[in-house]
């Protein structure tokens, strides 16, 4: 299988060259194959979010390579990085970050409109996604009127709205109780499998991690099997 994501020798630190310098990543390398779901496990503060942000082009490594579907990301302009991120990457966070003034459906439609999709097409796709995760009946409700599990399922739909090739998730069920976490994780995995997405999912939950294709750990700034 070819690779959806390659991270090679990623180094990242903050306050470089100062007494307060903090080195987070020390040559981290990782490959995610097309259609593979990989669990990234590490304690809080170990650099999982930093690694995901670099993989998703939200941050830039000090050194190392980032490759999406055999396309080198290093050296791209800010506009080119934004375009690649918008077209190819979906993000899910521990907190849903839905826009509070818009309905569930509108939150899924807006990213598509920003990507140039016609409104009628965006609405149809948004409703189809909400239906697949069991929240279509709540499409007209704003986030404050949704339960935590419903909010997170809408966030999944938003992440998948533009048909990304790579899904990056940072503790996507970490804000939920165990029962809701199970329901939401099952919905996420069903969506990922149906769409053939590649995914890198950071989690503290080893039971959930064990249901993915592979587990890697971040240890002292490096990725280990």
C-alpha positions as CSV (number, residue, x, y, z in Angstrom):
1,X,0.0,0.0,0.0
2,X,1.2,3.5,-0.7
3,X,1.4,6.0,2.1
4,X,-1.2,8.6,3.0
5,X,1.1,10.3,5.4
6,X,4.9,10.2,6.0
7,X,6.6,12.1,8.8
8,X,10.3,11.7,8.7
9,X,12.8,13.0,11.3
10,X,10.4,15.7,12.7
11,X,12.0,18.0,15.2
12,X,10.2,20.8,17.0
13,X,11.1,23.0,19.9
14,X,9.9,26.3,21.4
15,X,12.1,29.3,22.5
16,X,14.9,27.9,20.5
17,X,18.4,29.0,21.8
18,X,17.0,30.5,25.0
19,X,17.4,29.2,28.6
20,X,13.6,28.4,28.5
21,X,13.9,26.3,25.4
22,X,11.6,23.3,25.3
23,X,12.2,20.5,22.8
24,X,9.0,18.6,22.1
25,X,9.9,16.3,19.2
26,X,13.3,14.8,18.6
27,X,13.3,13.1,15.2
28,X,9.8,11.6,15.2
29,X,9.1,9.5,12.2
30,X,5.8,7.8,11.3
31,X,4.0,6.4,8.3
32,X,0.3,5.9,7.8
33,X,-0.7,3.7,4.9
34,X,-3.8,4.5,2.7
35,X,-6.9,3.2,4.5
36,X,-5.0,2.5,7.8
37,X,-6.2,3.7,11.2
38,X,-3.3,4.3,13.6
39,X,-3.6,5.0,17.3
40,X,-1.1,7.5,18.7
41,X,-0.7,7.0,22.5
42,X,1.3,9.1,24.9
43,X,0.9,10.9,28.2
44,X,-0.4,14.5,28.3
45,X,2.4,17.0,27.4
46,X,4.4,14.4,25.4
47,X,3.8,16.2,22.1
48,X,0.9,14.4,20.5
49,X,-0.9,17.6,19.6
50,X,2.2,19.2,18.2
51,X,2.9,16.1,16.0
52,X,-0.7,16.2,14.8
53,X,-0.5,19.9,14.0
54,X,2.6,19.4,12.0
55,X,1.1,16.4,10.2
56,X,-2.0,18.5,9.4
57,X,0.0,21.6,8.2
58,X,-1.2,23.8,11.1
59,X,2.4,24.1,12.4
60,X,5.8,23.8,10.8
61,X,8.6,21.5,12.0
62,X,12.0,22.9,12.7
63,X,13.5,20.0,10.8
64,X,12.1,16.9,9.0
65,X,9.8,16.0,6.1
66,X,6.0,15.9,5.9
67,X,4.6,14.1,2.9
68,X,0.9,13.8,2.0
69,X,0.0,11.1,-0.6
70,X,3.6,11.3,-2.0
71,X,3.5,15.1,-2.2
72,X,6.2,16.9,-0.3
73,X,4.7,19.6,1.9
74,X,8.0,21.4,2.8
75,X,8.6,24.7,1.1
76,X,4.9,25.4,0.3
77,X,3.7,28.9,0.6
78,X,1.2,29.7,3.3
79,X,-1.6,29.9,0.7
80,X,-0.6,26.5,-0.7
81,X,-0.5,24.9,2.7
82,X,-3.9,26.3,3.5
83,X,-5.3,24.9,0.2
84,X,-3.7,21.5,0.8
85,X,-5.1,21.4,4.4
86,X,-8.6,22.4,3.3
87,X,-8.7,19.9,0.5
88,X,-6.9,16.9,2.0
89,X,-7.1,16.9,5.9
90,X,-9.9,16.7,8.3
91,X,-9.5,17.6,12.0
92,X,-11.3,16.4,15.1
93,X,-10.5,17.7,18.6
94,X,-11.4,16.8,22.1
95,X,-13.8,19.7,22.3
96,X,-16.1,20.0,19.3
97,X,-15.4,23.7,18.4
98,X,-18.6,24.0,16.5
99,X,-19.7,27.5,15.7
100,X,-22.3,28.3,18.3
101,X,-24.5,30.7,16.2
102,X,-25.0,28.1,13.5
103,X,-27.1,24.9,13.4
104,X,-25.6,21.4,13.2
105,X,-26.3,21.3,9.5
106,X,-24.8,24.8,8.9
107,X,-21.6,23.8,10.7
108,X,-21.2,20.9,8.2
109,X,-22.2,23.0,5.2
110,X,-19.9,26.0,5.8
111,X,-16.6,24.3,5.2
112,X,-17.9,23.0,1.9
113,X,-19.0,26.5,0.9
114,X,-15.5,27.8,1.8
115,X,-14.1,25.1,-0.5
116,X,-16.3,26.3,-3.5
117,X,-19.0,23.7,-3.3
118,X,-22.5,24.8,-4.5
119,X,-24.9,25.3,-1.6
120,X,-27.4,22.7,-2.7
121,X,-24.7,20.1,-3.0
122,X,-23.2,21.1,0.4
123,X,-26.6,20.8,2.1
124,X,-27.3,17.4,0.6
125,X,-23.9,16.1,1.6
126,X,-24.2,17.6,5.1
127,X,-27.6,15.9,5.7
128,X,-26.2,12.6,4.4
129,X,-23.3,12.7,6.8
130,X,-25.6,13.7,9.7
131,X,-27.9,10.8,8.8
132,X,-25.0,8.3,8.8
133,X,-24.0,9.2,12.4
134,X,-27.6,9.3,13.7
135,X,-28.1,13.0,14.3
136,X,-30.1,14.1,11.2
137,X,-33.1,14.8,13.3
138,X,-31.1,17.4,15.2
139,X,-29.8,19.1,12.0
140,X,-31.6,22.4,12.8
141,X,-30.4,22.6,16.4
142,X,-27.5,24.8,17.5
143,X,-24.7,23.2,19.4
144,X,-25.9,24.4,22.8
145,X,-29.1,22.4,22.3
146,X,-27.2,19.1,21.5
147,X,-25.7,16.6,23.9
148,X,-22.0,16.1,24.2
149,X,-22.1,13.0,22.0
150,X,-24.3,14.7,19.4
151,X,-21.9,17.7,19.3
152,X,-19.0,15.4,18.7
153,X,-20.7,13.5,16.0
154,X,-21.5,16.7,14.2
155,X,-17.9,17.6,14.5
156,X,-17.0,14.3,12.8
157,X,-19.3,15.3,10.0
158,X,-17.7,18.7,9.7
159,X,-14.3,17.1,9.5
160,X,-15.4,14.8,6.7
161,X,-17.5,17.4,4.8
162,X,-14.9,18.1,2.1
163,X,-13.9,14.5,1.6
164,X,-10.4,14.6,3.0
165,X,-7.9,11.8,2.4
166,X,-6.4,12.0,5.9
167,X,-8.2,12.4,9.2
168,X,-6.3,13.7,12.3
169,X,-8.1,13.4,15.7
170,X,-6.8,14.6,19.0
171,X,-8.5,12.8,21.9
172,X,-11.9,12.8,20.0
173,X,-13.7,11.0,22.9
174,X,-11.7,12.4,25.8
175,X,-14.4,14.9,26.8
176,X,-17.2,12.2,27.0
177,X,-18.4,9.7,29.6
178,X,-17.6,6.1,28.9
179,X,-20.9,5.1,27.5
180,X,-21.1,8.1,25.2
181,X,-17.5,7.6,24.3
182,X,-18.2,4.1,23.0
183,X,-21.1,5.3,20.9
184,X,-19.2,8.2,19.4
185,X,-16.1,6.1,18.7
186,X,-18.2,3.4,17.0
187,X,-19.7,6.1,14.8
188,X,-16.3,7.5,14.0
189,X,-14.8,4.2,13.0
190,X,-17.8,3.3,10.9
191,X,-17.4,6.6,9.0
192,X,-13.7,6.1,8.6
193,X,-14.1,2.5,7.3
194,X,-16.9,3.4,4.9
195,X,-15.0,6.2,3.3
196,X,-11.7,4.4,3.2
197,X,-10.0,7.3,5.1
198,X,-6.5,7.1,6.5
199,X,-6.5,8.3,10.1
200,X,-4.1,9.1,12.9
201,X,-6.0,9.2,16.2
202,X,-4.4,10.4,19.5
203,X,-6.0,8.8,22.5
204,X,-5.4,7.9,26.2
205,X,-8.0,5.1,26.0
206,X,-6.1,1.9,25.4
207,X,-9.3,-0.1,24.9
208,X,-10.2,2.1,22.0
209,X,-6.6,2.2,20.7
210,X,-6.6,-1.6,20.6
211,X,-9.5,-1.5,18.1
212,X,-7.5,0.4,15.5
213,X,-5.1,-1.2,13.0
214,X,-1.9,-0.3,14.8
215,X,-0.7,1.4,18.0
216,X,2.3,3.7,18.1
217,X,3.6,5.6,21.1
218,X,5.3,8.9,21.5
219,X,8.2,8.5,23.9
220,X,10.7,11.3,24.6
221,X,9.9,13.0,21.4
222,X,10.2,9.9,19.2
223,X,7.6,7.6,17.8
224,X,8.0,3.9,18.8
225,X,6.0,0.9,17.8
